Amino acid sequence: MGTPIAASDLTWLLMDRPTNLMHVHGLLTFDRTPDWDEVRAAVFERVVSKYRVLSQAPVRKRRRWTWEDDVDFSLDRHVFRVELADGLHETLRRLHVLAVLLSPSTDLTRSGICS
């Protein structure tokens, strides 16, 4: 049995449509290339572990919505790494990362880690 979804979260969830995507994304940039395993561990510890709902999925049973553990949860589906050849912010602006993130066929709960 899952945790009931709060009204504010349910509103957000029910507004999601292919033409009105409701998602949250983030981008981390670094002056030097960090150790990827340390970054992943920090994201899991400081974000996913703190906000358990990030590793859960909304499930509708009859007329009730609940958050239930995502048995297929993988941090790799949500956090990915992009290395810029020259490390310039202008290069980052030219990337089409948002176009990929906003594609309806893409998992919209991903965050980019750029170094």
Secondary structure in CASP SS format (residue, H / E / C, confidence):
PFRMAT SS
TARGET T0000
AUTHOR 0000-0000-0000
METHOD secondary structure of the structure
MODEL  1
M C 1.00
G C 1.00
T E 1.00
P E 1.00
I C 1.00
A C 1.00
A H 1.00
S H 1.00
D H 1.00
L H 1.00
T H 1.00
W H 1.00
L H 1.00
L H 1.00
M H 1.00
D C 1.00
R E 1.00
P C 1.00
T C 1.00
N E 1.00
L C 1.00
M C 1.00
H C 1.00
V C 1.00
H C 1.00
G C 1.00
L E 1.00
L E 1.00
T E 1.00
F C 1.00
D C 1.00
R C 1.00
T C 1.00
P C 1.00
D C 1.00
W H 1.00
D H 1.00
E H 1.00
V H 1.00
R H 1.00
A H 1.00
A H 1.00
V H 1.00
F H 1.00
E H 1.00
R H 1.00
V H 1.00
V H 1.00
S C 1.00
K C 1.00
Y C 1.00
R H 1.00
V H 1.00
L H 1.00
S H 1.00
Q E 1.00
A E 1.00
P E 1.00
V E 1.00
R E 1.00
K E 1.00
R C 1.00
R C 1.00
R E 1.00
W E 1.00
T E 1.00
W E 1.00
E E 1.00
D E 1.00
D C 1.00
V C 1.00
D C 1.00
F C 1.00
S C 1.00
L H 1.00
D H 1.00
R H 1.00
H C 1.00
V E 1.00
F E 1.00
R E 1.00
V E 1.00
E C 1.00
L C 1.00
A C 1.00
D C 1.00
G C 1.00
L C 1.00
H H 1.00
E H 1.00
T H 1.00
L H 1.00
R H 1.00
R H 1.00
L C 1.00
H C 1.00
V H 1.00
L H 1.00
A H 1.00
V H 1.00
L H 1.00
L C 1.00
S C 1.00
P C 1.00
S C 1.00
T C 1.00
D C 1.00
L C 1.00
T C 1.00
R C 1.00
S E 1.00
G E 1.00
I E 1.00
C E 1.00
S C 1.00
END
